[in-house]
């Protein structure tokens, strides 16, 4: 499963357009404010779809939902290529957010339960970190490839290569094993697919709760949202998760910051590739970051925010390096947040994907805060001071929220469910 997880995530992220699509928009005459509007629509549409799609993933076949997500992902980039204007970019972002909504929560729950069925739930943070890190290395290579691709065939060739990788991602998704149920095997032994037990990690479905019916969907949705709201550890993770996404969200403006510093499209692509490699390093350490609590956790958040501010205000390779280090640190905190959440949910929850999708919504709220701040302020101010100042301001609530977050391990006690707080 580890190898397929890596392949799934790598093909999802190895899109050459990722490092330069903001430049594509600017090249088509869009202002920073208009680009912020596009990103806000992307986030808002994901916001609307995130929790309902998580409830679907708790009721329907998660593997099939991942396949559908991949197909819509292909359609998003195809739309950008055939309709390269504001409204085409807008439609592409809506399709992309639909794909993300079907993927977010579904993938994490699918992976966690695949490992649980093998008695390996304790490996989740490690497998997730490895898959994310390798996916980021693949993304860095793809973004670096955007430089020669753009030189050879402009944005059209960059887009065509991106579309081809998205199609490959659908093929890899079709290779994922079907969803597994039953009892997780003891550590060191794989569980047969047919094995069941009264002590099954996932209780037998209640027909009124988990059946693929409108009533079952609403019941699952309510259960997941209720646990996210009332379980103390889950609630604290969600708040911290949203707060740190406000820092991660600045990456959408990195290409514009670099271009304002005089970098060409090719150089922006190469610098963005380097930033993604630093992100991969940070993500590889996310399982360790997930263990930090209190002042140490808050200190790492403060470090991320200060580095981002210095990078935005700086210039040349020093500025780019500070951006990369700050973003790598923020990304490590972001990925660690998922590990904290999966353990905080507890192994007996029947609404894992729904709760994970609540985290997705919390993240979209954080992202929208960043977009609104930068989009509105750049109507009157230059992008560089806006990003630098906003990074410092948003770091304060993120650090305070991090102070109260529980660790991402050792949370599964004998009952394996966290319900109080």
N, C-alpha and C positions, 0 to 999 in steps of 0.2 A: 504493500500500500504506500510506503514511503516514496518509492520510485515514481509511481503514478501521480502522487500528490505533487511531486516536484515537476513532472511533465505538464500536469494540468495548470499549475500556477505559472510556469515558465512561458508556455504558449499564450497564456492570457496577458502577460505583461510585456512580451518581446515585440512591441509595436513601435516602429521607427517614428511615427508621428508624435509620440508622447512628448518628446523633447522640443518640438518645434511647432505644435499646432497653434500656440499663441502668436507666433510669428506669421503663420499662414493667415490667421484672422487679420492681423495688422497689415499684412501685404495686400489684403483685399479691401483695405480702407477703413477698418473698424478702429474706433478709439478705445482707450483703456476702459472708459466707462461702459461702452458697448460690450467689450469682452467680459467685463464683470457681470453685465446683465445675462450674457450667455451662460456663464458659470453659475449664476444664481438660479437660472431656470433649470440647469442640470441638477443642482442641489435640491431645489424645491420639488421637482418631479420625483426625484428619488425619495424625498421626505414623504410625499403622499403615498408612494407605493411600498415603502420599506416594510412596515409592520404587517399590512395585509399579506404581502408575499411571504413573510416569515411564517404566518399562520398556515398558508398553503403548504409550505415545506414541512409543517408538522402533521399534515393530513395526507399529502400526496407523495408520490415517489420522488425522492430528492434528486436522484440521478437524472430523471426525465426533466425536472425543472432546470437542472444545470445544462442539459442539452439545449433546451429552449432558450436559456440565457445566452448560450454561445451563438445561436442562430441570429438572435436580435443584435448581438454584438457586431456580427458581420454586417448587418443591415445599417448600423449606425455609421460605420466608416464608408460604406458604399454611398450613403446619402451625401456625405461631405464631398466625395469625389465627383458625383454627378450634379451637385447643386452647390457650388462653392460661393455662397453669399450668406448674408446674415440669417435669412430664414432657413436656408439649407443647413447651416451650422446649428441653428436652434433645434430643428427637427432631429438632426443627428445626435445632439446632446440628450434630447428626450428619449430617443431610442436607447442610447447608452445608459441612461439612468434606469430605464426599464430592465435592461440586461443586468445592471448592478443590483437592482432590487431583488431579482430572481436568484442572483448568485449570493448576495450578502445574507448571512444567517444560514442559508441552505448549505453552503460549502462547509462552514465551521461545524455545524451540527452533523453533517454527513461524515466528515473526517473524524470527529470525536467519537461517534458511535461505531464507525468502522473499527477504530482502535479498541473501543470498549468491548466490542464483540470478540476481540482477540485477547482480552484481558490485559490490554496495554494502554489504558486511558492515561496512566502516569507519563506516557511518552508524548502526549498531545503537544505540550509547549515546545518540546525539542523538535518533533516532526514539523510542526507549523513553522518554527523559526528557520529550520533548514530549507523548507520549501520556499518560504518567502525570500530568504537570502539568495538562493540560487535563481529564483525568478527575477530578483533585482539585478543580478549579474547579467542575466539574459536581456533584461530591459536596457541595461547600460550598453551592451553590445549593439542592440537594435538602434538605440538613440545615436550612438557613434556612427552607425552605418548610414544614418540620415544625412551626414555630411557628404560622402561621395555620391549617395543616391540623388541628393538635391543638385549637386554639381553636374551629374550626368543627365538628369531628366526633370529637374525642378520638383515642385510639390506633387506633381502628378505621379512621378515614379515613387516618391516616398509613400504616397497614399496607396498605390498599387501593392507595394511590398507589405504594408500594414494590413491590407485586406487579405493577402495571401496567408499571413500568419494567423489572422482571426479565423480563417477557414480551417487551418491546421488545428487550432484549438478545439473546434467542434469535433474533429476526428479523434483527438485525444480523449475528449469527454465521453465519447461513445465507448471507449475502452474501459472506463471506470466500472468496478464490480457493482452489482445491484446492492440495494440497501440491505443491511443485515439486522436481524433481530435476535431475540433469545438472550441467554445468559452469557456474560463475558467469561472467558476461560480464566483459570488461575494464571498468574504470571508464568511465562515460559511455555504455555501450551495454547495452541490455537483452538478456538471453539468451532466444532462442526456447525454448519449452517442450520441443521435441524435440531440442535440441542436446545432444550427448554428446561425451566426449573421454577419452582415456587419462589425462589429468591432472585428472579430475573431483575436485572438492573432497571429495565423499563417495564412498569407494570402492564398487565394485560389491558388493551385499550378498552375504554368505556365507549360503547357504541354511541352514546349521546354526546361524547366529548370529542372523539377522534375520527368518526366516520366522515367520508368525503361528501358531506352534505352541508347546506347553508347553516343549519343549527350546529353541526360539529365545528365548522369553521369559526363561527361566532364564539362558541364556548372555548375553543382553543385560544382564540385571540384574547378573550377576557382573562383566561388563566395566566397567559404569558404576561400581559400588561399588569395584572394584579401583582404577580410576583416581582416584576421589575419595580413596582411602586412601593411595595410593603416590605420586601426583604432588605434589611439594613445593609449587608455587605454588597448586594447587587446594586442597590440604589447609590451607594457611595462610589462603586466602580463606574456606573453610568455617568455620574456627574464629572468625575475625573477624566473619563474618556472624552466627553464633549469638550471639556476645557482644553485638553492637549491638542485636539483637532484644530482649534483656532490657530495653533502654531504650525501644524502640518500643512494647513491650507495655504500658507504663503508660497508654497512651491509653484502654484499656478502663475505667479508673477516673476519667477526667476528668469525665464527667457527674455521678458521685457526689460528687467533690470540689467541683464547682461547686454542687451541690444542698446540700451541707453548709455551704457559704458563704452560703446563703440565696437562691440563684437559683431562679426559677420554671422550669417546663418550657419555656416560650417563650424565656426568657432563656438557658437552657442551650443550646437549639437554635441561637440566634443566636451565642453565644460559640463553640460547637463549629464553626459554619460559618466563623467568623473564624480559628479554629485551623487548619482544613483549608485555607483560603486561604494561610496562612503555610506550611503543608506543601507546597502547590503551588509556592510560590516556592522552597523548599528543594529540591524534586524537580527543578525546572527547572535548578538548578545542579549536579545530581548528576553530569553528565558531567565537570564540572571537578573535583568532589570525588573522582571516580574516579582522577584523576591524582596525588592527594596520596599521599605515602609517609612512612614514618618518623615523626619528631617532629611534623611539621605535621598528619599524619593523626591521630595520637594526641591532639594538642591540640584538634582539632575534636570528638573524642569526649568529652574532658573538659568542653568548653564545653557540649555537649548535656546531659550528666549534671547539671552544676551548675545550669543553667537549669531543668531539670525539678524538681530539689529545691527551688529557690527558688520556683518556681511553685506547687508543692504546699503549701509552708509559708506562702505569701503569701495575700492576700485581695484581693477587688475586681478592678478592671481590671488592676492591676499584676501580681497573681498570675496572672490568666488570660493576660496578655501573655507572662509568663515561661514558662508552660506551652506556649504556642503556639510561641515561638521555640525552646525546647528540643526540642519534638517535631518541628518543621520541620528542625532540624539533624540529629536522629537519623534522620529519614526520608530525608534526602538521603544520609546514610551508608549506609542500608539499600539504597536503589535503586542507589547507586554500587557496592555489593557485587555486584549481579547483573552489571554491566558488567565488573567485575574477573573474575568467574567465567567468563563466556562467552569472554573472551579467554584466560584461563588454560587452559580446556579444549582449545583448539586447533581449527582448522577441519576436521581430518580425523577427529575422533572420531565413531564410529557410535552412541555412547550419550549424546549431548548431553542429551536430555530426562531420562534416568536420573540423570545427574550433577547436573543442575539440581534434580531432585527430592530428591537427597541434601541439597542446600542447603536445600530446604524443610523437611526433617526436622531439620537443624541449627537452623533458625529456630524450629521447634516446640519443640525442647529449650530454647532461650533463653526462649521465651514461657512454657513451663511453669515455669521457674525463677522468673520474675516472679510468676506466678499463685500458686505454692506459697508464696513469700515473703510476699506480701500476704495471701493467704487464711489462712495459719496465724497470722500476727502479729495480724490484725484480730479473732481470737477473743478476744484480751485487751486490745488497744490500739486507739486511734482510727485511722481511715483516714488522716487527714492526716499525722501524724508517721510512720506506717509508710511511706507512699509517699515522703516526703521523705528519710527515712533510707535506704531501700532503693535509691533512685536514686543516692545518693552512693556506697554500697557497691558496686553493680553496675557503676558507671562505671570502677572501677579495672581489673578484668580486661578490660573492653571496650577500654580505652585501650591496655593491654599487647598485646592481640591485634592491634589496629589498627597498632601500631608495626611489625609483621612482615608485614603484607599487601602483596602486589605491586600495582602500578598496573593500572588497567583499560584501558590502551592500550599500544601499542608492544610487545605481548607476542607478536604473531604474526610469528615469524621466517620464514626461507625454508621450513622444514618445517611451519610452522603447527601444531605439536603440542607440547604440554608434557607430558613423561612422566617427567622425573627430578626429583630434589630432595633 
